[in-house]
Amino acid sequence: MYVITGGAGFIGSNIAAALDAAGEEIVIVDTLGANDIKWRNIAKRRLADLVRPEACAAFLEANVSKIEGIVHMGAISTTTETDVDLIVQNNVRLSLDLWAFASRHAIPLVYASSAATYGGGENGFVDRDDDAYLAALRPLNPYGWSKNVFDRFVAERLRRGERTPPRWAGLKFFNVYGPNEYHKAGQRSVAVQLFEQIRERGFVRLFRSDNPDYGDGEQLRDFVWVQDCVDVALWALRTEGVKSGIYNVGSGTARSFLDKAKIVFATLGMEERIEFIDLPDALKGKYQYFTCATLDKLSAAGYNARSTSLEDGLVQYIKDYLATEDRFR
């Protein structure tokens, strides 16, 4: 049995789909809400159980002998969330409890960290897990800060030589796109937002740059196809002998929003029409102009699968999901 917190969310539901396809028994810990979207992320899954987050601890203790691994994707992932107490409750407290449980019962654990921990990238995008480096990072929002809090907690446990899960990995996801992200509203990837703008309006709007080092629409991100994230998560979770640690999960290539828009236009066979708008006040001073994952550590640990190119990922996303009647995996 594999337990997936946030298993009805974006990355979590894609991991659930892969484990289900592999014939594994899966338990999802999540809330579905009152909308008509999120439940569809798991509508095709064969579930052993569906547990609310507040009942997670009791479920784990009652089923400890059956659990082969825990995938912790549950979190408030909205980068604009300002209720920091709520973020701590969901992103920090549950993570601490799951780490303690997995350590106590010797259960492999994979958890979601984030590239948001790197802030503006002043200290690079290196997936080190020593506290000296983690302490120097300056996330730009409470979400990124909460993920760094837990990464530093793990680093401290390692420094003290305390018990850890027998195999664990903290995955710093970069800009993920792919099916089952539709419930995220304004936090959906740029890929799906560009697709919808082009289909509905025939043009797209991108942010102007207020950084002289970057042209309008030429802000750079490491865009990563969700299946690549799934593959890394399952490799870390299920492969005996994998070195535990924090790992970047990205494509290893920085591409511009302009690149992304042009690929979507080309895939849809439509003329490029692009407008530029000012960066919202709420994002000024909190906006990343460049992200790019270093993947050397992941490769050195034995993971050598080739990353999906932005062109291939977007074409697959559009043709297999966004442009079909059933967009869900």
C-alpha positions in Angstrom: 0.0 0.0 0.0 1.2 3.5 -0.9 -0.2 6.6 0.8 -0.2 9.8 -1.2 -1.0 13.0 0.6 -2.4 15.6 -1.8 -3.2 12.6 -4.0 -6.1 14.4 -5.6 -4.0 17.4 -6.5 -1.9 18.1 -9.5 1.4 16.2 -9.1 -0.1 13.8 -6.5 -2.9 12.6 -8.8 -0.4 11.9 -11.6 1.8 9.9 -9.2 -1.4 8.0 -8.1 -2.2 7.3 -11.8 1.3 5.8 -12.3 1.1 3.6 -9.1 -2.4 2.5 -10.1 -1.2 1.5 -13.6 1.6 -0.5 -12.0 -1.0 -2.5 -10.0 -0.2 -1.0 -6.6 -2.7 -0.4 -3.9 -3.1 3.4 -3.3 -4.6 5.5 -0.5 -5.2 9.1 -1.1 -5.2 11.7 1.7 -6.9 14.9 0.5 -9.9 17.1 0.4 -12.0 17.4 -2.7 -14.0 20.6 -2.0 -17.4 21.6 -3.4 -16.3 22.3 -7.0 -16.8 20.0 -10.0 -13.1 19.6 -10.9 -10.7 18.2 -8.3 -12.5 14.9 -7.8 -12.1 14.2 -11.6 -8.3 14.0 -11.0 -8.9 10.7 -9.3 -12.1 9.5 -11.0 -10.3 6.8 -13.0 -8.3 5.5 -10.0 -8.8 2.2 -8.2 -8.6 3.4 -4.6 -8.0 1.4 -1.5 -9.2 4.3 0.6 -9.7 8.1 0.5 -8.8 9.8 3.8 -9.3 13.4 5.0 -6.1 15.1 6.2 -7.3 15.4 9.8 -7.7 11.6 9.8 -4.3 10.9 8.3 -2.4 10.2 11.5 -5.0 7.7 12.8 -5.1 5.9 9.4 -1.4 5.6 9.3 -1.1 4.1 12.8 -4.0 1.7 12.1 -2.4 0.5 8.8 1.3 0.7 9.5 2.1 -2.9 8.7 0.6 -2.5 5.2 2.3 0.7 4.1 5.2 0.3 1.7 5.9 4.0 1.1 4.5 7.5 1.6 4.4 10.2 -1.0 3.8 13.6 0.6 2.6 16.1 -2.0 -0.1 17.7 0.2 0.4 21.4 0.8 -1.0 24.9 0.3 0.8 25.5 -2.9 -0.6 29.0 -3.7 2.4 31.3 -3.9 0.1 34.3 -3.2 -1.4 32.9 0.0 -0.9 35.4 2.8 -2.3 33.4 5.8 1.1 32.2 7.1 -0.5 30.4 10.1 -2.6 28.4 7.7 0.5 27.6 5.6 2.5 26.5 8.7 -0.4 24.2 9.7 -0.6 22.6 6.3 2.9 22.7 5.0 5.1 22.4 8.0 3.2 20.6 10.8 2.0 17.7 8.6 5.4 17.3 7.1 7.0 17.1 10.6 4.5 14.5 11.7 4.9 12.3 8.5 8.7 12.5 8.9 8.5 11.3 12.5 6.1 8.5 11.5 8.2 7.3 8.6 11.3 7.4 10.7 9.8 5.5 13.6 8.4 2.8 11.4 11.2 2.6 8.8 8.9 3.5 5.8 10.3 5.2 2.7 9.2 8.8 2.3 9.2 11.2 -0.7 8.1 14.7 -0.1 7.6 17.8 -2.2 9.9 20.7 -1.7 10.0 23.5 -4.3 12.2 25.6 -6.5 10.4 28.5 -4.7 12.9 27.9 -1.9 15.6 29.4 -4.1 14.0 32.8 -4.1 15.5 35.1 -6.7 18.3 32.7 -7.3 21.0 34.8 -5.7 22.6 31.7 -4.3 22.1 29.6 -7.4 19.7 26.6 -7.9 21.9 23.9 -6.4 20.1 21.0 -4.5 22.4 21.0 -1.5 20.9 19.7 1.8 23.4 21.2 4.3 22.0 23.9 6.6 24.6 26.5 5.8 23.4 26.6 2.2 19.7 26.3 3.0 20.0 29.1 5.6 21.3 31.4 3.0 18.3 31.0 0.7 15.7 33.8 0.7 12.3 32.6 -0.6 10.1 35.4 -2.0 6.8 34.2 -0.5 5.5 32.3 2.6 4.9 29.2 0.5 8.6 29.0 -0.5 9.6 29.8 3.0 7.5 27.0 4.5 9.2 24.5 2.1 12.6 25.7 3.2 11.6 25.4 6.8 11.1 21.7 6.4 14.2 21.2 4.3 16.2 22.8 7.1 14.4 20.6 9.7 15.6 17.5 7.7 19.1 19.0 7.5 19.2 19.4 11.3 18.0 15.8 11.9 20.9 14.6 9.6 23.4 16.8 11.4 22.4 15.3 14.8 22.5 11.8 13.4 18.9 11.1 14.4 16.8 8.3 12.9 15.5 9.0 9.4 13.2 7.1 7.0 15.2 4.2 5.5 15.0 6.0 2.1 13.8 9.5 1.7 13.9 12.3 -0.9 12.9 16.0 -0.9 12.0 16.9 -4.5 12.5 20.6 -5.5 10.0 20.8 -8.3 10.5 23.7 -10.8 7.7 25.0 -13.1 5.5 21.9 -13.6 2.9 21.6 -16.3 0.6 18.8 -17.4 -2.9 17.2 -16.9 -4.9 17.5 -13.7 -3.8 21.0 -12.8 -7.2 22.6 -13.8 -8.5 23.0 -10.2 -5.6 25.3 -9.4 -7.4 28.4 -10.9 -4.9 31.3 -11.1 -2.0 29.0 -10.0 -2.4 26.8 -13.1 0.7 26.6 -15.3 1.3 29.1 -18.0 0.9 26.3 -20.5 -2.8 25.8 -19.8 -3.4 29.5 -19.5 -1.8 30.2 -22.8 -3.8 27.4 -24.5 -7.1 28.8 -23.1 -6.3 32.4 -24.1 -5.4 31.4 -27.7 -8.4 29.2 -28.1 -10.8 31.8 -26.6 -9.3 35.1 -27.8 -6.9 34.3 -30.6 -4.1 36.1 -28.7 -2.1 35.9 -25.5 -0.9 38.4 -22.9 2.6 38.1 -21.4 4.2 40.3 -18.7 6.5 43.1 -19.7 9.9 43.0 -18.1 10.9 45.6 -15.5 14.4 44.1 -15.4 16.8 45.6 -18.0 18.5 42.2 -18.4 15.4 40.6 -19.8 13.2 41.6 -22.7 9.4 41.6 -22.6 8.2 37.9 -22.4 11.8 36.8 -22.2 11.8 36.0 -18.5 13.2 32.5 -18.2 11.9 29.4 -16.3 12.7 25.7 -16.1 9.4 24.2 -17.4 9.1 20.5 -16.5 6.6 18.0 -17.9 4.6 16.4 -15.0 5.5 12.8 -16.1 9.2 13.6 -15.6 8.3 14.6 -12.0 6.4 11.3 -11.6 9.3 9.3 -12.9 11.7 10.8 -10.4 9.3 10.5 -7.5 8.7 6.8 -8.1 12.4 6.2 -8.7 13.3 7.7 -5.4 10.4 5.9 -3.6 10.8 2.4 -4.9 14.5 1.9 -5.9 16.6 0.1 -3.4 20.0 1.7 -2.7 19.1 5.2 -3.9 21.0 7.8 -1.9 18.6 9.8 0.2 18.7 13.6 -0.1 17.2 16.7 -1.6 17.0 16.7 -5.4 16.1 19.2 -8.1 13.4 18.1 -10.5 13.3 20.1 -13.7 14.3 19.9 -17.3 17.7 21.5 -16.7 17.0 24.1 -19.4 15.7 27.6 -19.0 13.2 28.7 -21.6 11.2 32.0 -22.0 7.5 32.5 -21.8 7.7 33.8 -25.3 9.1 30.5 -26.4 6.2 28.7 -24.7 3.6 30.9 -26.4 5.1 30.4 -29.8 5.1 26.6 -29.4 1.4 26.7 -28.4 0.5 28.9 -31.4 2.4 26.5 -33.7 0.8 23.4 -32.2 -2.7 24.9 -32.7 -1.8 26.0 -36.2 -2.6 29.7 -35.5 -0.9 33.0 -36.2 1.1 34.4 -33.4 -0.6 37.4 -31.7 1.1 38.5 -28.5 0.5 41.5 -26.3 2.5 42.6 -23.3 1.0 43.9 -20.0 2.7 45.4 -16.9 3.7 43.2 -14.0 1.0 43.4 -11.3 1.9 45.4 -8.2 1.5 42.3 -6.0 4.3 40.5 -7.9 6.8 43.4 -8.0 9.8 42.5 -5.9 8.6 38.9 -5.7 9.0 37.8 -9.3 11.6 35.3 -10.5 13.3 36.3 -13.7 15.3 33.2 -14.1 15.1 29.6 -12.8 17.0 26.5 -14.0 17.5 23.3 -12.2 21.0 21.8 -11.9 20.6 18.0 -12.3 24.1 16.8 -11.6 23.2 15.5 -8.1 20.2 13.5 -9.5 22.4 12.1 -12.3 25.2 11.1 -9.8 22.6 9.3 -7.7 21.8 7.1 -10.7 18.8 8.7 -12.3 19.7 9.2 -16.0 16.3 9.4 -17.8 16.2 12.1 -20.4 14.1 15.1 -19.6 11.2 15.9 -21.9 11.8 18.9 -24.1 9.4 21.9 -23.9 8.3 21.3 -27.5 7.5 17.6 -26.9 5.8 18.2 -23.5 3.5 21.0 -24.8 2.5 19.0 -27.9 1.7 16.0 -25.8 -0.2 18.1 -23.3 -2.3 19.8 -26.0 -3.0 16.9 -28.2 -3.6 14.2 -25.6 -5.4 16.3 -23.0 -6.2 20.0 -23.5 -7.7 19.6 -27.0 -9.7 16.5 -26.1 -13.1 16.0 -24.5 -11.5 14.3 -21.5 -8.6 16.4 -20.2 -8.0 14.3 -17.1 -5.4 11.6 -16.7 
